[in-house]
């Protein structure tokens, strides 16, 4: 009886050897991984690493900018990470700019020595440029665009060695029938944070053209989820610093994307080092479906957790810091149907040669004819007719109580004249006439500086990136006080780059390609006039307690002609006015309602709130202050 047992044991030994030799990424029906960049070793990082350890993930992808410490201290940081996630947990690395040649915060070569690869089937150079296949469900590709590592600069421009390596890695996954392709890196291209296109458009468009399922990035210390992006006949390439709606194949509003419909781009720089704001007025904001809304949400630290099966990629942002409830989730599903995205609307230019008609309820009809006079009639139908020169005439009939009549006159260059007539039942009639060439008192006069006729284009609030291509003049300031300098391919809109032309007041940036003839800066005047201008824009402005921990500030508009957006300001007795919103609250159409929640209030305090109204030509206006007493 012993021989049959011995025979059975010998028969099973080869299979036992295969079991011991199998790689960690042996095939299974699903797996989970986590990812985030920009970690550091703060108390916020503690929460992120503890969350990763508790997630049940099979591995983590660290998207660069690891310790923010010093060269020679990399081992200390590795020990710190392993104390949180475990000594043998696959904490897979790729370099960031703080881990590259010349960085004082450590070098990727030292980090990979103390946090080595634990996946076990890599192709390429770990920490710099490599890929691995996991469970035959996904190919994960990690790259280092625009980073210099050990003397080599990793650039991914069309046709070069790194570009071709990446293209072949993607094509190889498709040829092997691997369901998902995921590409991770540190730096970004399109973003609504403070960064600009540092990786170059070539690598972004390669990933989008090949419909990589998921793109992972850090660098901007915030959370952003894009819409699904794809190239087509109307979108030959994604161009940085502008938005083309034709490049969007699914808007992601329902948190569902179709597999194979395009690429979804994730910026997850919330690893613990710090938080950057998101700019919802950025020129590229149309590409993003989810981000922290500065006017009613608070950013938080956390990581992205992704579960992968053969037919579904299910992702969730897991927040790990207190003081915010921000979250997000989405699914890329093989059975999803793309959500259609409207095509880009027409953009007005100085010369109009086409005729456009648009109808909705109430109906508006636009007819373009010779040059620049606009006549509008609304009851509730509006008709606009463009005719020669710079004269604008509008007639508007409305209904409202009570009866009131006024005739304000405004001045501004270039010359535009319009007349607006309204009857508001029982009978309220007004006529508004404006000849805009800067003269006339007591009406508002808006003058672009340093030149009155410079074609300035607004690009950013303070401490955000003013994005453009080529060399342009950029002005920084507000309300007639500006510093103008020349920059190439964008600039951070900040006091550090321009100086401070108007201390204590929030500033913005505009750019132009025009040749400028500087004129003297204009001191802010006519406070009473600006208050009256606010009355022309605002129907209501209120502030009241929402509950014991929040004040709700709300307003409704009348006429938003030339209004870019709003800022909410607050003052406590004995202190200065402070702006509450970090990003401009973008203006909508006439008659819109707005709301801002002030979540940082104290019991027993009395607060004053007021609204700043910003116009396209930078001339500001202010509401009256409203007082709120907290019990």
SULBELGI-V971138 format. One record per residue. SS is DSSP state (~ for helix, > for strand, _ for the rest). PSI is psi as a letter, one per 30 degrees, with the letter a starting at -180 (NA if undefined). OMEGA is omega in whole degrees, -180 to 180 (* if undefined). Layout:
ss = <SS SS>
psi = <PSI PSI>
omega = <OMEGA OMEGA>
This chain:
ss = <_ ~ ~ ~ ~ ~ ~ ~ ~ ~ ~ ~ ~ ~ ~ ~ ~ ~ ~ ~ ~ _ _ _ _ _ _ _ _ > > > > > > > _ _ _ _ _ _ ~ ~ ~ ~ ~ ~ ~ ~ ~ ~ ~ ~ _ _ _ _ > > > > _ _ _ _ _ _ _ _ _ _ _ ~ ~ ~ ~ ~ ~ ~ ~ ~ ~ ~ ~ _ _ _ _ _ > > > > _ _ ~ ~ ~ _ _ _ _ _ _ _ _ ~ ~ ~ ~ ~ ~ ~ _ _ _ _ _ _ _ _ > > > _ > _ > > > > > > _ _ _ > > > > > _ _ _ _ > > > _ _ > > > _ _ _ _ _ _ ~ ~ ~ ~ ~ ~ ~ ~ ~ ~ ~ ~ ~ ~ ~ _ _ _ _ > > > > > _ _ _ _ _ _ _ _ _ _ _ _ _ _ _ _ ~ ~ ~ ~ ~ ~ ~ ~ ~ _ _ _ _ > > > > _ _ _ _ _ > > > > > > > _ _ > _ _ > _ _ _ _ _ _ _ _ _ ~ ~ ~ > > > _ _ _ _ _ > > > _ _ _ _ > > > > > > _ _ _ _ _ _ _ _ _ _ _ _ _ _ _ _ ~ ~ ~ > > > > _ _ _ _ _ _ _ _ _ _ > > > > > > > > _ _ > > > > > > > > _ _ _ _ _ _ _ _ > > > > > > _ _ _ _ _ _ _ _ _ _ _ _ _ _ _ _ _ _ _ _ _ _ _ _ _ _ _ _ _ _ > > > > > _ _ _ _ > _ _ _ _ _ _ _ _ > > > > > > _ _ _ _ _ _ _ _ _ _ _ _ _ _ _ _ _ _ _ _ _ > > > > _ _ _ _ > > > > > > > _ _ _ _ _ > > > > > > > _ _ _ _ _ _ _ _ _ > > _ _ _ _ _ _ _ _ _ _ > > > > > _ _ _ > > _ _ _ _ > > > > > > > > _ _ > > > > > > > > _ _ > > _ _ ~ ~ ~ ~ _ _ _ _ _ _ _ _ _ > > > > > _ _ _ _ _ _ _ _ _ _ _ _ _ _ ~ ~ ~ ~ ~ ~ ~ ~ ~ ~ ~ > > > > > > > > > > _ _ > > > > > > > > _ _ _ _ _ > > > > > > > > > > _ _ _ _ _ > > _ _ _ _ _ > > _ _ _ _ _ _ > > > > > > _ _ _ _ _ _ _ > > > > > > > > > > _ _ _ _ > > > _ _ _ > > > > _ _>
psi = <f e e e e e e e e e e f e e e e e e e e f k l f h l k l f l l k l l k l l i d a h l f e e e e e e e e e e f f g l f l k j j h l i d f g b l k f g e e e e e e e e f f e f k f g k j i k l l l a f f g l k f k f g l k e e e e f e f i l k g e f h k k a j k f e j l l l k j g g e k k k k k l h k h k j j h f k k j k i l k f l e e e e e e e e e e e e e e e g h k e k k k k l l e l l d k l g b f l a j f f k f e e e f e e e e g h k e k k k l b e k i a k k k l l k k k l a e f i f l k k l g l k j f f f k f k f g f g g k k k k f f a k k k k j i h h f f e l k l l k j g g k f g f f f k f k l j j f f g l k l l l a l k k k k k a f f k j j k k k j k f l l g k g k l l l l k j k f g l k k k k k k l k l k k k l e k k f l k k k k k a j l k k k k j k a e c h k k k k k k h g k k k k k k l l a h k k k k k k k l k l k a k k k l i k k l k k k l k k k l k k k k j j k e j j k l k j k k j j j i a k k g l k j j k k l f k f g k i k k k f l l k g l k j k l k a k l k k k k a l h f j l k k l k l k h l k k i l e e f f l j f i k g k k l l k l l l f l k k j k l k k k k k a h e e e e e e e e f f e k e l j l k l k e a f f k k j k l l k l d j g k g k e a l k k l k k k k g l l k k k e k f k k j k k b l k g l k l k k k j f i l k k f l k k k k l k k k k l f g f k l l k l l k k k k k k NA>
omega = <-179 -175 176 179 178 179 179 179 179 180 -177 -176 179 -179 176 178 178 179 -179 -176 -176 179 -178 -178 177 -170 172 -175 179 173 -180 172 177 179 174 176 172 -168 -173 178 -179 174 176 176 176 -179 180 -179 176 178 177 -180 -177 -172 -175 -178 177 177 179 174 179 -170 173 -173 -166 -170 -173 -178 -178 175 -178 -179 -178 -179 178 180 178 178 178 -180 -178 177 -180 -171 -179 -173 -176 -180 180 179 -169 -170 161 -173 167 -180 177 179 -174 178 176 -180 176 -172 180 -179 -175 180 180 178 -179 178 -177 170 -174 175 176 175 169 179 -175 168 -179 -177 -178 179 -175 -177 -175 172 173 176 -178 176 -176 178 -175 167 179 -177 -179 -175 -175 -177 177 175 176 -175 -177 175 179 177 -179 176 -178 177 -172 173 -178 -171 -179 177 -179 176 -180 179 -180 178 178 -179 179 178 179 -179 180 179 173 -170 -170 173 -177 -179 180 179 -180 -172 -170 169 175 -177 173 174 -176 -178 178 -177 -177 -180 -177 -177 -176 -177 176 -178 173 -179 -180 -179 180 177 170 -173 -174 176 -177 -179 173 172 171 -172 177 -179 177 173 -177 164 178 -171 179 176 -178 -177 -180 178 -179 179 172 -178 180 174 174 -179 175 -177 179 178 -179 178 176 -172 176 -177 179 180 179 175 176 176 -179 -179 -178 -178 173 -175 180 170 -177 -179 -171 -174 175 -175 179 179 173 178 172 -176 -176 170 -179 -179 -178 -174 180 180 -172 -178 -175 176 -180 178 -172 -174 179 179 179 180 178 175 180 -178 177 177 -173 174 -173 168 -178 -175 -174 172 -173 -173 178 171 -180 179 -177 -180 -179 178 180 176 -177 175 178 173 177 -179 167 -166 -180 -179 -178 174 -176 173 -176 178 -180 177 -178 178 -179 179 179 175 -176 -179 180 -178 -177 175 -177 178 179 -177 172 -180 -3 -174 173 178 -179 177 -179 174 -160 -173 -166 171 -177 177 -178 176 -176 175 12 -179 176 174 -179 178 -178 -180 -161 166 -170 -178 -179 -180 179 175 -174 -180 -179 180 179 174 5 180 179 179 174 179 175 177 -176 -178 178 173 -3 -173 174 179 175 178 179 -179 -180 174 -175 -173 6 169 177 -175 173 175 -178 -179 -179 170 -169 171 -159 172 171 178 10 -177 -178 179 -178 -179 176 178 8 174 -173 -175 -179 -179 -177 175 179 -177 -176 165 179 178 169 -177 170 -170 174 177 -179 -179 -179 170 -179 176 -176 180 180 172 174 178 -173 164 -179 177 179 -180 179 176 173 180 173 -178 -172 177 -179 -178 -173 -164 -175 -179 -175 -175 175 -178 179 -175 -178 178 171 175 178 174 -176 172 -171 171 -173 174 -178 177 -174 179 178 -178 172 179 -179 178 -180 176 178 176 177 179 177 -178 -170 169 178 169 -174 171 179 -180 172 173 -175 -175 -175 171 178 175 -176 177 176 -174 171 -178 -179 178 178 -179 178 -178 -171 170 178 -178 -179 179 171 -178 178 -180 -180 173 -179 176 -176 -178 179 177 -178 173 -169 179 176 179 178 176 -178 175 -178 179 175 178 174 -175 -174 -179 -178 178 178 -178 175 -176 170 178 172 -175 174 180 -178 -179 -177 -179 174 178 -175 174 -175 172 169 179 178 -175 175 178 179 -179 *>
